[in-house]
Amino acid sequence: MSETVASQEKDESTESTGSTGAAGPSEDAPRAERSSEDQLVREGDIAGDYLERLLDILDFDGDIDLDVEAGRAIVSVDGGKDLEKLVGARGDVLEALQELTRLAVQQSTGSRNRLMLDVAGWRSQRRSELTDLGRTAAQEAKDTGRSQRLRPMTPFERKIVHDAVAAAGGVRSESEGEEPRRRVVVHPAG
């Protein structure tokens, strides 16, 4: 089946580029966006199949939802009572599972990907908590005039905090330290 898919993609690629050169520059951009989104949907499908097989092996129930957002495939697994086991302490198991899923997609597509995996809504809940933490640290830095050093976080977590601090205004943030002890520091402006 993968040979058929590859053959169809090659045919579609040949059709979309064409040899007549009739497509003008204005048509190339939407076609490139569609091609990029199609690739992300394909990555999500591959990841979904991989995770479905994993859930079957583990005998876990879960519904898999695929989406494309901000230039990346997002795969969510929800609904099963055992899914918390796939999150682990502070998302450690989820991070490892995401990396394995990315590798499975890479093996199938031959290219790296930025796929994001969420299990049992943990990442979306964590995003909300970290946004609040970033806002609180920003306000504390403004109120006290002192830098606020947060506990070590994963790159995913730090990005969310940096975004929340940037939105707060009047403060700035930076990451310091080395993995796995890298942390966000929020400084008052000025």
N, CA, C and O of each residue as an XYZ file, in Angstrom:
760
protein
N       0.805     -1.196      0.000
C       0.000      0.000      0.000
C       0.848      1.261      0.000
O       0.489      2.240     -0.654
N       1.973      1.260      0.722
C       2.806      2.453      0.769
C       3.407      2.753     -0.597
O       3.644      3.916     -0.923
N       3.659      1.712     -1.409
C       4.176      1.948     -2.753
C       3.114      2.632     -3.597
O       3.431      3.509     -4.401
N       1.850      2.239     -3.421
C       0.755      2.848     -4.165
C       0.613      4.310     -3.784
O       0.457      5.169     -4.652
N       0.666      4.600     -2.475
C       0.559      5.980     -2.006
C       1.703      6.799     -2.571
O       1.485      7.910     -3.055
N       2.918      6.272     -2.518
C       4.076      6.993     -3.035
C       3.919      7.236     -4.530
O       4.266      8.310     -5.021
N       3.405      6.259     -5.253
C       3.210      6.390     -6.687
C       2.162      7.465     -6.981
O       2.356      8.285     -7.878
N       1.053      7.468     -6.233
C       0.007      8.468     -6.427
C       0.536      9.856     -6.118
O       0.236     10.809     -6.838
N       1.329      9.983     -5.042
C       1.886     11.279     -4.682
C       2.819     11.783     -5.766
O       2.851     12.977     -6.063
N       3.593     10.856     -6.369
C       4.502     11.243     -7.440
C       3.692     11.740     -8.626
O       4.047     12.742     -9.247
N       2.588     11.032     -8.949
C       1.726     11.456    -10.047
C       1.122     12.820     -9.762
O       1.105     13.682    -10.641
N       0.622     13.033     -8.539
C       0.025     14.312     -8.170
C       1.070     15.416     -8.221
O       0.786     16.534     -8.651
N       2.273     15.096     -7.781
C       3.357     16.076     -7.801
C       3.668     16.479     -9.235
O       3.874     17.659     -9.519
N       3.703     15.510    -10.136
C       3.976     15.794    -11.534
C       2.857     16.644    -12.111
O       3.114     17.593    -12.852
N       1.599     16.306    -11.771
C       0.477     17.078    -12.259
C       0.518     18.506    -11.742
O       0.256     19.443    -12.495
N       0.843     18.684    -10.466
C       0.788     20.018     -9.892
C       1.906     20.917    -10.420
O       1.709     22.126    -10.541
N       3.064     20.359    -10.734
C       4.137     21.203    -11.262
C       3.981     21.355    -12.760
O       4.254     22.414    -13.325
N       3.540     20.285    -13.395
C       3.284     20.326    -14.829
C       4.529     20.651    -15.626
O       5.519     21.132    -15.075
N       4.482     20.392    -16.914
C       5.624     20.704    -17.751
C       5.323     21.879    -18.661
O       6.207     22.334    -19.387
N       4.082     22.386    -18.640
C       3.710     23.476    -19.525
C       4.067     24.826    -18.946
O       4.200     25.803    -19.683
N       4.227     24.896    -17.617
C       4.563     26.161    -16.981
C       3.385     27.113    -16.975
O       3.583     28.316    -16.807
N       2.168     26.625    -17.151
C       0.981     27.466    -17.231
C       0.628     28.104    -15.895
O       0.044     29.187    -15.865
N       0.972     27.452    -14.793
C       0.617     27.996    -13.480
C       1.487     29.212    -13.200
O       2.713     29.142    -13.287
N       0.857     30.310    -12.868
C       1.599     31.529    -12.566
C       1.980     31.576    -11.108
O       1.555     30.724    -10.327
N       2.788     32.576    -10.721
C       3.242     32.705     -9.339
C       2.086     32.839     -8.352
O       2.191     32.386     -7.212
N       0.978     33.462     -8.781
C      -0.140     33.644     -7.853
C      -0.798     32.316     -7.497
O      -1.394     32.193     -6.426
N      -0.700     31.318     -8.380
C      -1.290     30.004     -8.110
C      -0.348     29.125     -7.296
O      -0.800     28.187     -6.639
N       0.949     29.409     -7.328
C       1.930     28.580     -6.637
C       1.775     28.633     -5.124
O       1.896     27.600     -4.465
N       1.511     29.805     -4.555
C       1.413     29.944     -3.099
C       0.272     29.118     -2.516
O       0.501     28.363     -1.571
N      -0.962     29.231     -3.047
C      -2.038     28.397     -2.490
C      -1.757     26.911     -2.658
O      -2.084     26.107     -1.785
N      -1.149     26.551     -3.786
C      -0.834     25.147     -4.031
C       0.190     24.659     -3.007
O       0.074     23.544     -2.499
N       1.193     25.489     -2.701
C       2.209     25.120     -1.710
C       1.582     24.980     -0.333
O       1.924     24.065      0.415
N       0.656     25.890      0.011
C      -0.029     25.795      1.308
C      -0.851     24.527      1.383
O      -0.836     23.831      2.398
N      -1.576     24.218      0.300
C      -2.400     23.008      0.282
C      -1.516     21.771      0.394
O      -1.845     20.828      1.113
N      -0.392     21.779     -0.322
C       0.537     20.658     -0.275
C       1.092     20.481      1.137
O       1.206     19.360      1.633
N       1.435     21.596      1.777
C       1.958     21.553      3.142
C       0.901     21.015      4.100
O       1.202     20.175      4.948
N      -0.328     21.492      3.969
C      -1.398     21.010      4.845
C      -1.696     19.543      4.568
O      -1.952     18.776      5.496
N      -1.663     19.147      3.299
C      -1.870     17.736      2.958
C      -0.805     16.864      3.619
O      -1.106     15.777      4.111
N       0.439     17.343      3.630
C       1.529     16.601      4.269
C       1.271     16.480      5.768
O       1.487     15.415      6.347
N       0.815     17.551      6.400
C       0.523     17.516      7.834
C      -0.627     16.564      8.142
O      -0.596     15.848      9.143
N      -1.638     16.558      7.281
C      -2.754     15.622      7.468
C      -2.251     14.191      7.332
O      -2.656     13.311      8.092
N      -1.372     13.961      6.369
C      -0.788     12.621      6.192
C       0.004     12.211      7.436
O      -0.108     11.077      7.902
N       0.806     13.143      7.974
C       1.560     12.860      9.199
C       0.606     12.501     10.342
O       0.860     11.561     11.097
N      -0.489     13.253     10.464
C      -1.475     12.968     11.509
C      -2.105     11.596     11.332
O      -2.328     10.879     12.308
N      -2.390     11.232     10.089
C      -2.968      9.910      9.817
C      -2.002      8.788     10.195
O      -2.396      7.789     10.796
N      -0.749      8.967      9.839
C       0.262      7.955     10.173
C       0.385      7.832     11.693
O       0.430      6.727     12.235
N       0.437      8.974     12.369
C       0.531      8.968     13.835
C      -0.700      8.320     14.449
O      -0.586      7.547     15.400
N      -1.867      8.629     13.916
C      -3.102      8.034     14.432
C      -3.097      6.525     14.305
O      -3.489      5.815     15.231
N      -2.647      6.028     13.144
C      -2.563      4.577     12.945
C      -1.581      3.945     13.931
O      -1.859      2.894     14.509
N      -0.439      4.592     14.115
C       0.578      4.087     15.045
C       0.003      4.018     16.470
O       0.160      3.013     17.163
N      -0.655      5.090     16.890
C      -1.209      5.136     18.247
C      -2.368      4.158     18.419
O      -2.544      3.586     19.494
N      -3.152      3.968     17.373
C      -4.248      3.004     17.444
C      -3.710      1.590     17.667
O      -4.263      0.826     18.459
N      -2.633      1.251     16.965
C      -2.009     -0.068     17.170
C      -1.470     -0.194     18.592
O      -1.608     -1.241     19.225
N      -0.855      0.883     19.092
C      -0.327      0.868     20.459
C      -1.448      0.675     21.477
O      -1.323     -0.130     22.399
N      -2.540      1.415     21.306
C      -3.670      1.261     22.233
C      -4.230     -0.158     22.191
O      -4.614     -0.704     23.225
N      -4.277     -0.754     21.006
C      -4.750     -2.137     20.880
C      -3.824     -3.094     21.632
O      -4.294     -3.990     22.333
N      -2.515     -2.907     21.487
C      -1.558     -3.772     22.176
C      -1.712     -3.650     23.689
O      -1.664     -4.646     24.411
N      -1.897     -2.419     24.159
C      -2.038     -2.176     25.598
C      -3.432     -2.514     26.119
O      -3.657     -2.564     27.328
N      -4.359     -2.746     25.204
C      -5.760     -2.991     25.539
C      -6.357     -1.782     26.280
O      -7.098     -1.938     27.251
N      -6.019     -0.581     25.801
C      -6.559      0.674     26.328
C      -7.617      1.181     25.356
O      -7.482      1.033     24.141
N      -8.666      1.778     25.902
C      -9.672      2.429     25.069
C      -9.285      3.887     24.890
O      -8.719      4.506     25.791
N      -9.594      4.423     23.730
C      -9.332      5.837     23.482
C      -9.759      6.225     22.092
O      -9.662      5.438     21.151
N     -10.239      7.459     21.973
C     -10.615      8.017     20.685
C      -9.486      8.912     20.208
O      -8.942      9.712     20.969
N      -9.143      8.765     18.942
C      -8.044      9.534     18.375
C      -8.612     10.631     17.486
O      -9.426     10.365     16.601
N      -8.176     11.868     17.728
C      -8.625     13.024     16.964
C      -7.410     13.655     16.297
O      -6.380     13.855     16.942
N      -7.524     13.967     15.018
C      -6.432     14.556     14.250
C      -6.800     15.979     13.860
O      -7.941     16.260     13.494
N      -5.819     16.876     13.943
C      -6.045     18.270     13.582
C      -4.744     18.855     13.051
O      -3.668     18.310     13.297
N      -4.840     19.948     12.335
C      -3.670     20.698     11.881
C      -3.838     22.110     12.424
O      -4.855     22.765     12.195
N      -2.818     22.566     13.149
C      -2.892     23.881     13.776
C      -1.485     24.477     13.836
O      -0.527     23.802     14.211
N      -1.380     25.742     13.463
C      -0.104     26.473     13.538
C       1.042     25.720     12.865
O       2.157     25.673     13.385
N       0.755     25.134     11.703
C       1.803     24.484     10.941
C       2.306     23.173     11.508
O       3.438     22.772     11.238
N       1.478     22.502     12.290
C       1.878     21.199     12.805
C       0.661     20.299     12.946
O      -0.462     20.757     13.161
N       0.923     19.001     12.818
C      -0.126     18.011     13.032
C      -0.292     17.824     14.539
O       0.684     17.711     15.281
N      -1.550     17.794     14.968
C      -1.845     17.594     16.383
C      -2.731     16.368     16.507
O      -3.779     16.277     15.867
N      -2.305     15.437     17.327
C      -3.046     14.202     17.543
C      -3.433     14.139     19.013
O      -2.583     14.254     19.897
N      -4.725     13.954     19.264
C      -5.223     13.865     20.639
C      -5.841     12.501     20.860
O      -6.551     11.979     20.000
N      -5.564     11.927     22.026
C      -6.160     10.654     22.420
C      -6.959     10.916     23.691
O      -6.404     11.342     24.704
N      -8.264     10.661     23.633
C      -9.145     10.927     24.771
C     -10.099      9.772     24.991
O     -10.276      8.917     24.123
N     -10.717      9.760     26.174
C     -11.844      8.883     26.424
C     -11.600      7.617     27.209
O     -12.565      7.044     27.715
N     -10.402      7.149     27.343
C     -10.169      5.900     28.059
C      -9.782      6.131     29.503
O      -9.146      7.130     29.837
N     -10.173      5.195     30.361
C      -9.880      5.350     31.796
C      -8.407      5.107     32.123
O      -7.915      5.593     33.142
N      -7.702      4.364     31.278
C      -6.296      4.038     31.540
C      -5.317      5.032     30.918
O      -4.104      4.878     31.065
N      -5.826      6.040     30.232
C      -4.949      6.925     29.469
C      -3.975      7.721     30.328
O      -2.915      8.120     29.846
N      -4.316      7.958     31.592
C      -3.400      8.699     32.472
C      -2.046      8.001     32.564
O      -1.021      8.645     32.786
N      -2.049      6.687     32.392
C      -0.790      5.933     32.424
C       0.113      6.325     31.262
O       1.331      6.173     31.348
N      -0.472      6.828     30.177
C       0.303      7.251     29.021
C       0.785      8.695     29.152
O       1.469      9.209     28.267
N       0.426      9.348     30.262
C       0.901     10.706     30.535
C       2.091     10.649     31.476
O       3.119     11.276     31.218
N       1.961      9.911     32.556
C       3.051      9.773     33.520
C       3.201     10.991     34.406
O       2.436     11.950     34.312
N       4.202     10.934     35.266
C       4.481     12.035     36.198
C       4.983     13.239     35.409
O       5.965     13.147     34.673
N       4.304     14.359     35.570
C       4.666     15.619     34.899
C       4.788     15.470     33.382
O       5.525     16.221     32.744
N       4.073     14.512     32.808
C       4.062     14.362     31.357
C       5.259     13.643     30.775
O       5.467     13.672     29.562
N       6.054     12.996     31.620
C       7.269     12.327     31.146
C       6.972     11.217     30.141
O       7.644     11.109     29.115
N       5.975     10.398     30.433
C       5.625      9.299     29.522
C       5.047      9.883     28.236
O       5.335      9.386     27.147
N       4.244     10.922     28.349
C       3.680     11.581     27.167
C       4.779     12.120     26.257
O       4.705     11.958     25.039
N       5.795     12.757     26.829
C       6.917     13.274     26.032
C       7.617     12.134     25.285
O       7.951     12.269     24.108
N       7.834     11.023     25.970
C       8.495      9.874     25.338
C       7.611      9.278     24.238
O       8.100      8.917     23.167
N       6.316      9.180     24.509
C       5.380      8.637     23.523
C       5.298      9.566     22.304
O       5.214      9.098     21.169
N       5.323     10.863     22.541
C       5.316     11.815     21.430
C       6.559     11.617     20.564
O       6.472     11.632     19.336
N       7.698     11.434     21.195
C       8.939     11.245     20.443
C       8.891      9.942     19.635
O       9.320      9.919     18.482
N       8.382      8.876     20.222
C       8.245      7.608     19.485
C       7.286      7.764     18.301
O       7.524      7.225     17.220
N       6.210      8.503     18.521
C       5.240      8.730     17.446
C       5.868      9.555     16.330
O       5.659      9.266     15.152
N       6.628     10.569     16.690
C       7.335     11.368     15.678
C       8.291     10.493     14.868
O       8.390     10.631     13.648
N       8.990      9.595     15.555
C       9.919      8.704     14.859
C       9.184      7.754     13.914
O       9.668      7.469     12.818
N       8.027      7.268     14.331
C       7.230      6.391     13.469
C       6.792      7.145     12.209
O       6.822      6.595     11.108
N       6.390      8.393     12.377
C       5.988      9.218     11.235
C       7.197      9.478     10.341
O       7.099      9.394      9.116
N       8.330      9.793     10.949
C       9.540     10.063     10.180
C       9.964      8.832      9.379
O      10.388      8.944      8.229
N       9.847      7.672      9.993
C      10.219      6.438      9.292
C       9.333      6.231      8.071
O       9.796      5.753      7.035
N       8.076      6.585      8.192
C       7.136      6.394      7.096
C       7.273      7.459      6.006
O       7.167      7.147      4.819
N       7.506      8.714      6.401
C       7.550      9.808      5.431
C       8.954     10.116      4.933
O       9.125     10.668      3.847
N       9.957      9.758      5.728
C      11.327     10.069      5.360
C      11.755     11.476      5.720
O      12.853     11.905      5.365
N      10.885     12.208      6.433
C      11.262     13.572      6.823
C      10.852     13.837      8.272
O       9.916     13.237      8.800
N      11.594     14.761      8.894
C      11.296     15.132     10.281
C       9.948     15.833     10.347
O       9.455     16.357      9.348
N       9.361     15.834     11.537
C       8.061     16.464     11.700
C       7.979     17.125     13.065
O       8.804     16.867     13.942
N       6.986     17.971     13.236
C       6.787     18.703     14.489
C       5.477     18.271     15.164
O       4.861     19.051     15.890
N       5.070     17.057     14.927
C       3.824     16.542     15.457
C       3.719     16.755     16.969
O       4.692     16.585     17.703
N       2.527     17.130     17.412
C       2.300     17.266     18.849
C       1.230     16.261     19.261
O       0.216     16.095     18.583
N       1.475     15.605     20.370
C       0.568     14.590     20.895
C       0.015     15.053     22.233
O       0.754     15.539     23.089
N      -1.296     14.896     22.402
C      -1.934     15.160     23.690
C      -2.709     13.909     24.081
O      -3.388     13.304     23.252
N      -2.604     13.532     25.341
C      -3.318     12.359     25.841
C      -4.147     12.785     27.044
O      -3.642     13.419     27.971
N      -5.428     12.426     27.015
C      -6.364     12.689     28.112
C      -6.437     14.184     28.457
O      -6.696     14.551     29.604
N      -6.207     15.040     27.453
C      -6.291     16.480     27.663
C      -5.211     17.063     28.548
O      -5.314     18.211     28.979
N      -4.160     16.276     28.829
C      -3.130     16.740     29.752
C      -2.420     17.982     29.232
O      -2.217     18.939     29.980
N      -2.043     17.975     27.959
C      -1.297     19.109     27.402
C      -2.134     20.378     27.383
O      -1.623     21.454     27.694
N      -3.402     20.275     27.025
C      -4.240     21.479     27.002
C      -4.467     22.019     28.414
O      -4.478     23.233     28.615
N      -4.644     21.139     29.381
C      -4.778     21.578     30.778
C      -3.468     22.200     31.267
O      -3.477     23.223     31.951
N      -2.359     21.584     30.916
C      -1.046     22.096     31.324
C      -0.780     23.461     30.694
O      -0.196     24.340     31.329
N      -1.206     23.635     29.450
C      -1.043     24.919     28.764
C      -1.746     26.025     29.554
O      -1.201     27.115     29.724
N      -2.948     25.741     30.029
C      -3.710     26.716     30.817
C      -2.997     27.039     32.132
O      -2.888     28.203     32.517
N      -2.517     26.003     32.812
C      -1.790     26.204     34.076
C      -0.528     27.042     33.866
O      -0.228     27.931     34.664
N       0.203     26.756     32.796
C       1.453     27.463     32.538
C       1.217     28.910     32.108
O       2.013     29.794     32.422
N       0.133     29.141     31.396
C      -0.219     30.515     31.029
C      -0.492     31.316     32.296
O      -0.028     32.450     32.424
N      -1.237     30.739     33.228
C      -1.493     31.407     34.512
C      -0.187     31.637     35.279
O       0.012     32.703     35.861
N       0.690     30.650     35.278
C       1.980     30.784     35.960
C       2.798     31.924     35.354
O       3.396     32.713     36.085
N       2.826     32.013     34.036
C       3.554     33.083     33.357
C       2.994     34.451     33.705
O       3.750     35.390     33.955
N       1.675     34.567     33.720
C       1.037     35.842     34.082
C       1.347     36.217     35.528
O       1.646     37.375     35.821
N       1.277     35.243     36.426
C       1.551     35.499     37.842
C       3.001     35.924     38.050
O       3.273     36.872     38.788
N       3.924     35.231     37.407
C       5.341     35.584     37.532
C       5.605     36.972     36.958
O       6.402     37.731     37.510
N       4.944     37.305     35.858
C       5.098     38.633     35.259
C       4.591     39.710     36.216
O       5.243     40.737     36.406
N       3.444     39.474     36.806
C       2.881     40.448     37.738
C       3.767     40.594     38.977
O       3.974     41.702     39.472
N       4.275     39.496     39.461
C       5.168     39.518     40.627
C       6.453     40.297     40.317
O       6.929     41.067     41.151
N       7.008     40.096     39.128
C       8.214     40.825     38.729
C       7.924     42.325     38.634
O       8.744     43.147     39.045
N       6.757     42.676     38.092
C       6.369     44.093     38.007
C       6.194     44.697     39.399
O       6.687     45.789     39.682
N       5.479     43.964     40.270
C       5.148     44.485     41.605
C       6.368     44.632     42.501
O       6.484     45.611     43.238
N       7.279     43.663     42.442
C       8.423     43.668     43.358
C       9.676     44.292     42.746
O      10.583     44.708     43.467
N       9.721     44.353     41.416
C      10.919     44.845     40.756
C      12.059     43.838     40.782
O      13.196     44.172     40.450
N      11.751     42.592     41.180
C      12.773     41.537     41.252
C      12.477     40.439     40.232
O      11.323     40.159     39.908
N      13.546     39.830     39.741
C      13.401     38.728     38.787
C      12.771     37.524     39.475
O      13.005     37.271     40.657
N      11.979     36.801     38.724
C      11.312     35.598     39.229
C      11.882     34.389     38.493
O      11.760     34.282     37.273
N      12.506     33.479     39.244
C      13.055     32.256     38.657
C      12.059     31.124     38.884
O      11.684     30.822     40.017
N      11.641     30.509     37.788
C      10.675     29.416     37.872
C      11.411     28.082     37.902
O      12.604     28.014     37.604
N      10.701     27.041     38.258
C      11.313     25.714     38.330
C      11.663     25.220     36.930
O      11.125     25.739     35.952
N      12.541     24.242     36.805
C      12.903     23.710     35.478
C      11.674     23.173     34.734
O      10.753     22.621     35.335
N      11.691     23.351     33.422
C      10.561     22.952     32.581
C      11.061     22.365     31.268
O      12.219     22.531     30.883
N      10.155     21.680     30.603
C      10.441     21.159     29.266
C      10.371     22.318     28.266
O       9.830     23.376     28.591
N      10.907     22.135     27.060
C      10.801     23.192     26.047
C       9.346     23.596     25.772
O       9.058     24.784     25.626
N       8.439     22.639     25.701
C       7.008     22.917     25.505
C       6.495     23.844     26.597
O       5.803     24.822     26.310
N       6.827     23.544     27.841
C       6.359     24.343     28.962
C       6.968     25.745     28.948
O       6.270     26.730     29.185
N       8.257     25.831     28.675
C       8.926     27.146     28.645
C       8.334     28.047     27.573
O       8.145     29.241     27.807
N       8.043     27.503     26.414
C       7.470     28.289     25.312
C       6.160     28.919     25.739
O       5.915     30.089     25.443
N       5.323     28.180     26.419
C       4.030     28.705     26.858
C       4.231     29.829     27.865
O       3.555     30.855     27.788
N       5.150     29.650     28.806
C       5.423     30.684     29.806
C       5.982     31.936     29.125
O       5.554     33.047     29.438
N       6.932     31.772     28.201
C       7.487     32.924     27.477
C       6.380     33.692     26.751
O       6.362     34.922     26.775
N       5.464     32.976     26.108
C       4.360     33.624     25.398
C       3.466     34.406     26.358
O       3.048     35.521     26.045
N       3.171     33.828     27.525
C       2.321     34.509     28.522
C       3.010     35.751     29.063
O       2.362     36.777     29.265
N       4.313     35.673     29.301
C       5.072     36.819     29.803
C       5.107     37.923     28.745
O       4.933     39.098     29.069
N       5.332     37.552     27.490
C       5.376     38.536     26.403
C       4.035     39.258     26.283
O       4.000     40.460     26.017
N       2.946     38.542     26.476
C       1.613     39.143     26.381
C       1.334     40.081     27.555
O       0.529     41.004     27.430
N       1.984     39.855     28.682
C       1.735     40.659     29.886
C       2.281     42.076     29.740
O       1.679     43.015     30.260
N       3.387     42.254     29.059
C       3.986     43.575     28.882
C       4.634     44.082     30.156
O       4.243     43.704     31.260
N       5.627     44.939     29.992
C       6.315     45.520     31.136
C       7.323     44.600     31.801
O       7.907     44.950     32.826
N       7.527     43.436     31.225
C       8.493     42.455     31.725
C       9.098     41.745     30.521
O       8.587     41.840     29.405
N      10.177     41.042     30.762
C      10.779     40.214     29.722
C      11.174     38.886     30.352
O      11.310     38.778     31.571
N      11.357     37.881     29.510
C      11.739     36.572     30.035
C      12.863     35.993     29.202
O      13.056     36.349     28.040
N      13.595     35.094     29.826
C      14.646     34.349     29.140
C      14.767     32.991     29.805
O      14.344     32.793     30.944
N      15.351     32.067     29.071
C      15.626     30.748     29.632
C      17.082     30.704     30.048
O      17.946     31.275     29.382
N      17.353     30.017     31.161
C      18.728     29.864     31.604
C      18.946     28.436     32.060
O      18.002     27.723     32.403
N      20.212     28.028     32.059
C      20.561     26.682     32.494
C      20.627     25.711     31.333
O      20.384     26.061     30.178
N      20.960     24.487     31.676
C      21.087     23.415     30.695
C      20.012     22.368     30.959
O      19.572     22.181     32.094
N      19.596     21.690     29.889
C      18.615     20.603     30.040
C      19.208     19.533     30.946
O      20.412     19.292     30.854
N      18.479     18.904     31.779
C      17.033     19.025     31.989
C      16.662     20.056     33.065
O      15.519     20.083     33.521
N      17.602     20.892     33.467
C      17.356     21.866     34.535
C      17.134     23.285     33.984
O      17.261     24.263     34.720
N      16.804     23.393     32.694
C      16.598     24.702     32.083
C      15.293     25.310     32.595
O      14.275     24.627     32.699
N      15.341     26.605     32.912
C      14.184     27.268     33.521
C      13.952     28.638     32.903
O      14.827     29.183     32.230
N      12.766     29.192     33.137
C      12.418     30.527     32.702
C      12.695     31.494     33.839
O      12.389     31.214     34.998
N      13.281     32.642     33.493
C      13.474     33.725     34.445
C      12.723     34.940     33.893
O      12.925     35.333     32.744
N      11.863     35.526     34.715
C      11.081     36.694     34.326
C      11.697     37.912     34.987
O      11.828     37.965     36.210
N      12.079     38.900     34.170
C      12.732     40.104     34.655
C      11.807     41.316     34.507
O      11.051     41.401     33.540
N      11.863     42.248     35.454
C      11.124     43.500     35.249
C      11.750     44.261     34.083
O      12.953     44.157     33.846
N      10.941     45.019     33.359
C      11.462     45.781     32.215
C      12.371     46.885     32.726
O      12.166     47.422     33.814
N      13.370     47.213     31.933
C      14.215     48.352     32.268
C      15.528     48.035     32.843
O      16.301     48.942     33.154
